[in-house]
Amino acid sequence: MEERKMSLEPVTITPKAIEEVKNIMSNKGIPEGYALRVGIKGGGCGAMGYVLGFDQLKDSDISYAHQEVPIIIEKKHVMYLMGLEVDFIEDSEERGFCFNKEES
C-alpha cells in the first residue's frame, strides 16, 4: 500500500499529548506499524465529536508524523479536522485528551 504523506499538518498535538501517546504506545502493547488515528464521529442533533485511537494505514487515509508520532486521518475527515489541536489534561479533577478547534 502506498503511503500518502501530507506536507501540511491538519491536526497538531501538544507536547503533553505527544508524551501521553508515546507512553500509551510503549506500555499498552500497540503493535508495530500502528499509528494514532484522529477522526470525527457524528453525534445527535448534527453535533460532531472527535475520536482518537490506534490503527493501521488504509487506502482512504493520509499520514504524517508529528514529533515522531505517526498520525493517520481518513481523507474525507481532513477538512473537518483542519486547525484541530489535541492536548492532554491531567489535574486533580480530570485526566484525558481534549480537543481545541481554531475558529475561522
CORLINTA-V916117 format. One record per residue. N is the residue number from 1. BURIAL is I if it has 16 or more other C-alpha atoms within 10 Angstrom, else O. D_CENTER is the distance of its C-alpha to the mean C-alpha in Angstrom with 2 decimals. Layout:
# CORLINTA-V916117
n/burial/d_center
N/BURIAL/D_CENTER
N/BURIAL/D_CENTER
This chain:
# CORLINTA-V916117
n/burial/d_center
1/O/20.91
2/O/20.38
3/O/17.11
4/O/16.10
5/O/14.72
6/O/14.06
7/O/16.15
8/O/14.39
9/I/10.84
10/I/9.79
11/I/6.89
12/I/8.18
13/I/7.67
14/O/11.07
15/O/13.27
16/O/13.59
17/I/9.95
18/I/10.06
19/O/13.34
20/I/12.27
21/I/9.59
22/O/12.52
23/O/14.90
24/O/13.38
25/I/13.25
26/O/16.84
27/O/18.33
28/O/17.14
29/O/18.19
30/O/15.03
31/O/16.93
32/O/17.22
33/O/15.53
34/I/12.38
35/I/8.90
36/I/5.43
37/I/4.91
38/I/3.13
39/I/6.73
40/I/9.84
41/O/12.92
42/O/16.39
43/O/18.36
44/O/22.04
45/O/24.00
46/O/21.55
47/O/18.82
48/O/15.18
49/O/12.51
50/I/8.74
51/O/7.44
52/O/5.36
53/O/7.42
54/I/8.90
55/I/10.71
56/O/12.88
57/I/12.93
58/O/14.98
59/O/17.41
60/O/15.61
61/I/12.39
62/I/11.84
63/I/10.47
64/I/10.59
65/O/10.52
66/O/9.81
67/O/12.51
68/O/13.05
69/I/9.72
70/I/9.16
71/I/6.08
72/I/7.10
73/I/7.40
74/I/10.66
75/O/13.14
76/O/14.47
77/O/11.34
78/I/11.04
79/O/13.92
80/O/12.58
81/I/9.36
82/O/11.52
83/I/12.03
84/I/9.15
85/I/8.87
86/I/7.01
87/I/10.11
88/I/11.91
89/O/15.39
90/O/18.23
91/O/21.73
92/O/24.76
93/O/23.64
94/O/19.95
95/O/17.17
96/O/13.50
97/I/10.14
98/O/10.80
99/O/9.66
100/O/12.07
101/O/12.89
102/O/15.57
103/O/18.57
104/O/20.30
